[in-house]
Amino acid sequence: MTSLFIFGLLIALMLTGMPISIALGMTVLTFIFTMTQVPTESVALKLFTGIDNFEIMAIPFFILAGNFLTHGGVARRMIAFATSMVGHWYGGLGLAGVMACALFAAVSGSSPATVIAIGSIMMPAMVAQGFPKRFGAGVITTRARSAS
């Protein structure tokens, strides 16, 4: 019965158009406050101590490194190199995006940094060449995720 309530509430919240992350949080908080005897103070304490991990701090710094590499011109040079290697083939811009993601992921070691650095340059170029936005986003995010 409890699991039926949880899934029903989650689906109801998502059907209203609420973002998934907020719907999950609201479902968990509703369950904790209505169906358990967990004190509110322990929930708040667990939320704040969960943020206090040094591993979590790596994510914004990787994104910052991606921004530095993008604005410094490294990403554009990698894209130019990848385009010169595979750009003459059919679908060359998509292939160049895949190759640039592989090169950038090897340098930065981070998927979010790769998506930000390469995607911010390749997506407008792919859309201008006639690629669908969903295809370009899929190429960049899938390759960036599997490269690092």
TORMI-370767 format. One line per 2 residues: their letters; for each residue x, y, z of N, C-alpha, C. Coordinates in steps of 0.05 Angstrom, whole numbers, plus 32768, in hexadecimal, padded with zeros to 4 digits. Layout:
BEGIN
A = X,Y,Z,X,Y,Z,X,Y,Z; ...
***
This chain:
BEGIN
MT = 8010,7FE8,8000,8000,8000,8000,8011,8019,8000; 8027,8018,800F,8039,802F,8011,8046,8035,7FF6
SL = 8050,8020,7FE9,805D,8024,7FCF,8049,802E,7FBA; 8030,8025,7FBC,801C,802F,7FA9,8017,804D,7FAD
FI = 8016,8055,7FC7,8013,8072,7FCD,802A,8082,7FC2; 8043,8078,7FC5,805A,8087,7FBC,805A,808A,7F9E
FG = 8056,8073,7F90,8056,8075,7F72,803F,8085,7F68; 8028,8082,7F75,8010,8092,7F6C,8015,80B0,7F6F
LL = 8020,80B8,7F86,8026,80D4,7F8A,803B,80DE,7F77; 8050,80CE,7F72,8065,80D6,7F5F,8059,80DA,7F43
IA = 8049,80C7,7F3A,803E,80CA,7F1F,802A,80E1,7F1E; 801B,80E5,7F33,8008,80FB,7F33,8017,8116,7F31
LM = 802C,8119,7F40,803C,8132,7F3F,8049,8136,7F24; 8053,8121,7F18,805F,8123,7EFD,804A,812A,7EE8
LT = 8032,811F,7EEB,801D,8125,7ED7,8014,8142,7ED9; 8018,814F,7EEF,8011,816B,7EF1,8025,817D,7EE3
GM = 803B,8171,7ED9,8050,8181,7ECC,8067,8189,7EDD; 8067,817F,7EF5,807D,8185,7F08,8097,8178,7EFE
PI = 80AE,8185,7F01,80C7,8178,7EF9,80CC,815F,7F0A; 80D9,814B,7EFF,80DD,8131,7F0C,80EC,8134,7F26
SI = 8100,8145,7F27,8110,8148,7F40,80FE,8153,7F57; 80EE,8166,7F50,80DC,8172,7F65,80C7,815E,7F6D
AL = 80BC,814F,7F59,80A8,813B,7F5F,80B3,8125,7F71; 80CB,811C,7F6C,80D8,8108,7F7E,80DC,8113,7F9A
GM = 80E6,812C,7F9C,80EA,8138,7FB6,80D0,813B,7FC5; 80BB,8144,7FB8,80A1,8148,7FC5,8095,812D,7FCE
TV = 8099,8118,7FBD,808F,80FE,7FC4,809D,80F3,7FDD; 80B7,80F6,7FDE,80C6,80EC,7FF5,80BF,80FB,800E
LT = 80BE,8116,800C,80B7,8126,8024,809B,8120,802D; 8088,811D,801B,806D,8116,8023,806C,80FB,8031
FI = 807A,80E8,8026,807B,80CE,8033,8088,80CF,804F; 809E,80DE,8051,80AC,80DF,806B,809A,80ED,8080
FT = 808D,8103,8078,807E,8112,808C,8063,8106,8093; 8057,80F6,8081,803D,80EB,8086,803D,80CD,808F
MT = 8050,80BE,8086,804F,80A1,808B,8065,8096,809D; 8077,80A7,80A7,808C,809E,80B8,808D,80AF,80D1
QV = 809D,80A7,80E4,80A1,80B6,80FC,80BC,80C4,80FD; 80C8,80C9,80E6,80E2,80D6,80E4,80DF,80F3,80EC
PT = 80F0,80FD,80FE,80EE,8119,8106,80F8,812C,80EF; 80EC,8143,80EE,80F2,8156,80D9,8110,815F,80DB
ES = 811A,8161,80F3,8135,816A,80F7,8149,8157,80EA; 8144,813D,80EC,8157,8129,80E0,8156,812A,80C1
VA = 813F,8131,80B6,813D,8133,8099,814E,814B,8090; 814B,8162,809D,815A,817A,8096,8178,8175,809B
LK = 817F,8168,80B0,819C,8162,80B5,81A8,8150,80A0; 8199,813C,8097,81A3,812A,8083,81A6,8139,8068
LF = 8194,814B,8062,8196,815B,8049,81AF,816C,8049; 81B5,8179,805F,81CD,818A,8060,81E6,817B,8062
TG = 81E7,8164,8070,8200,8154,8071,8205,8146,8057; 81F0,8141,8047,81F4,8134,802D,8202,8146,8019
ID = 8200,8161,801D,820D,8174,800B,822B,8176,8012; 8232,816F,802A,824D,8173,8034,8260,815C,802B
NF = 8261,8156,8011,8274,8143,8006,8287,8150,7FF3; 82A0,8149,7FF6,82B4,8155,7FE4,82B1,814B,7FC8
EI = 82A6,8132,7FC5,82A3,8127,7FAA,828F,8138,7F9A; 827B,8143,7FA7,8267,8153,7F99,8273,816D,7F8F
MA = 8288,8177,7F9C,8294,8190,7F94,82A3,818D,7F79; 82A9,8175,7F70,82B7,8171,7F57,82A6,8179,7F3F
IP = 828C,8176,7F41,827A,817B,7F2A,827C,8198,7F21; 8278,81AC,7F33,827A,81C7,7F2A,8296,81CF,7F20
FF = 82AA,81C3,7F2C,82C5,81C9,7F23,82CB,81BE,7F07; 82C0,81A6,7F01,82C3,819B,7EE6,82B4,81AD,7ED2
IL = 829D,81B7,7ED9,828E,81C9,7EC7,829D,81E3,7EC3; 82AA,81ED,7ED9,82BA,8205,7ED7,82D2,8200,7EC4
AG = 82DE,81E8,7EC6,82F5,81E2,7EB4,82EB,81E1,7E97; 82D4,81D6,7E93,82C9,81D6,7E78,82C4,81F2,7E6D
NF = 82BB,8203,7E7E,82B7,821F,7E75,82D2,822D,7E6F; 82E6,8227,7E80,8301,8232,7E7A,830B,8228,7E5F
LT = 8308,820E,7E5A,8312,8203,7E41,8302,820D,7E29; 82E9,8212,7E2D,82D8,821D,7E17,82E0,823A,7E11
HG = 82E2,824B,7E25,82E8,8267,7E21,8305,826B,7E1A; 8316,8258,7E21,8333,825B,7E1A,8338,8252,7DFD
GV = 8325,8246,7DEF,8329,823F,7DD4,8331,8222,7DCF; 8335,8213,7DE4,833D,81F7,7DE1,8327,81E7,7DD4
AR = 830E,81EC,7DDC,82F8,81DC,7DD1,82F5,81E2,7DB3; 82F8,81FB,7DAB,82F5,8201,7D8E,830C,81F4,7D7E
RM = 8323,81F3,7D89,8339,81E6,7D7B,8335,81C8,7D78; 832A,81BC,7D8D,8323,819F,7D8C,830E,819A,7D78
IA = 82FA,81AB,7D76,82E4,81A8,7D63,82EF,81AC,7D47; 8301,81BF,7D43,830D,81C4,7D28,831D,81AB,7D20
FA = 832C,81A0,7D33,833C,8188,7D2D,832A,8171,7D26; 8315,816C,7D35,8302,8156,7D30,82F4,815A,7D16
TS = 82ED,8173,7D0F,82DF,8178,7CF6,82F2,8174,7CDE; 830C,817A,7CE1,831E,8175,7CCC,8323,8157,7CC8
MV = 8320,8147,7CDD,8324,812B,7CDB,830C,811C,7CCE; 82F4,8123,7CD7,82DC,8114,7CCE,82C7,8125,7CC2
GH = 82CB,813F,7CBF,82B6,8151,7CB6,82AF,814D,7C98; 82BF,8141,7C89,82B9,813E,7C6C,82A7,8126,7C67
WY = 82A2,8115,7C7B,8290,80FE,7C77,8273,8107,7C7A; 8261,80F6,7C72,8245,80FB,7C74,823E,80FC,7C92
GG = 8231,8111,7C9B,822B,8115,7CB7,8243,811D,7CC7; 8256,812A,7CB9,8270,8130,7CC5,826F,8142,7CDD
LG = 825B,8154,7CDF,8259,8165,7CF6,8252,8155,7D0F; 8240,8142,7D0C,8239,8131,7D23,8251,811F,7D2B
LA = 825F,8115,7D17,8277,8105,7D1C,828D,8116,7D2A; 828F,812F,7D20,82A3,8141,7D2D,829B,8147,7D4A
GV = 8282,8149,7D4F,8279,814D,7D6B,8280,8135,7D7C; 827C,811D,7D72,8283,8105,7D81,82A1,8104,7D86
MA = 82B1,810A,7D72,82CE,8109,7D75,82D7,811F,7D88; 82CC,8137,7D85,82D3,814D,7D97,82CC,8147,7DB4
CA = 82B5,813A,7DB8,82AE,8131,7DD4,82C2,811D,7DDF; 82CB,810B,7DCE,82DE,80F7,7DD7,82F9,8105,7DDF
LF = 8302,8118,7DCE,831A,8126,7DD4,8318,8137,7DED; 8302,8145,7DEF,82FE,8157,7E06,82FB,8147,7E20
AA = 82ED,8130,7E1F,82EA,8120,7E37,8305,8114,7E3F; 8316,810E,7E2C,8331,8105,7E33,8341,811A,7E41
VS = 833D,8133,7E3A,834B,8149,7E46,8340,8151,7E61; 8325,8154,7E62,8319,815E,7E7B,8312,8148,7E8F
GS = 830A,8130,7E85,8303,811B,7E97,82E7,811E,7EA3; 82D6,812F,7E97,82BC,8134,7EA3,82A7,8135,7E8E
SP = 8291,8127,7E92,827B,8127,7E80,826C,8142,7E80; 8266,814E,7E97,8258,8168,7E96,8269,817E,7E89
AT = 8283,817E,7E8E,8294,8192,7E81,8295,818D,7E63; 8295,8174,7E5A,8295,816E,7E3D,827C,8178,7E30
VI = 8265,8172,7E3C,824B,817A,7E31,8249,8198,7E2F; 8252,81A6,7E44,8251,81C3,7E43,8264,81CF,7E2E
AI = 827C,81C5,7E2E,8290,81D1,7E1C,828B,81CB,7DFF; 8287,81B2,7DF9,8283,81AA,7DDD,8266,81B0,7DD4
GS = 8253,81AB,7DE5,8237,81AF,7DDE,8230,81CC,7DD8; 823D,81DF,7DE7,8237,81FB,7DE3,8241,8205,7DC8
IM = 8254,81F7,7DBD,825F,81FF,7DA3,8252,81EF,7D8C; 824F,81D5,7D91,8246,81C3,7D7B,8228,81C5,7D77
MP = 8218,81C9,7D8C,81FB,81C9,7D88,81F2,81DF,7D75; 81FB,81F8,7D78,81F2,820D,7D65,81FC,8207,7D48
AM = 8214,81FB,7D46,821E,81F5,7D2C,820E,81DE,7D1F; 8206,81CA,7D2F,81F6,81B4,7D24,81DA,81BD,7D1C
VA = 81CE,81CE,7D2C,81B4,81D8,7D26,81B5,81E9,7D0C; 81CA,81F9,7D0A,81CD,820A,7CF1,81D1,81F9,7CD8
QG = 81DD,81E1,7CDB,81E1,81CF,7CC5,81C9,81BE,7CBE; 81B4,81C0,7CCF,819B,81B2,7CC9,8196,8199,7CDA
FP = 81A8,8193,7CED,81A3,817D,7CFE,818D,8184,7D12; 817C,8170,7D18,8167,8176,7D2D,8174,817A,7D48
KR = 8168,818B,7D58,8173,8191,7D73,8176,8178,7D84; 8162,8167,7D82,8162,814F,7D93,8179,813C,7D8A
FG = 817E,813B,7D70,8194,812A,7D67,81AF,8135,7D70; 81B3,814F,7D6E,81CC,815C,7D77,81D0,8158,7D95
AG = 81BB,815C,7DA4,81BD,8158,7DC1,81C4,813B,7DC8; 81B7,8129,7DB9,81BD,810D,7DBE,81D9,8105,7DB8
VI = 81E4,810F,7DA2,81FF,8109,7D9A,8213,8113,7DAF; 820F,812C,7DB7,8223,8138,7DC9,8221,812C,7DE5
TT = 8209,8128,7DF0,8207,811E,7E0B,820D,8100,7E0D; 8206,80F1,7DF8,820C,80D4,7DF9,822A,80D0,7DF7
RA = 8236,80DD,7DE5,8253,80D9,7DE1,8262,80E4,7DF9; 825A,80FB,7E04,8268,8106,7E1A,8266,80F4,7E33
RS = 824F,80E7,7E36,824B,80D5,7E4D,825B,80BC,7E4A; 825D,80B1,7E32,826C,8098,7E2E,828A,809D,7E2C
AS = 8292,80B6,7E26,82AF,80BB,7E22,82BE,80BD,7E3D; 82B0,80C7,7E51,82BF,80CB,7E6A,82B7,80B7,7E7F
***
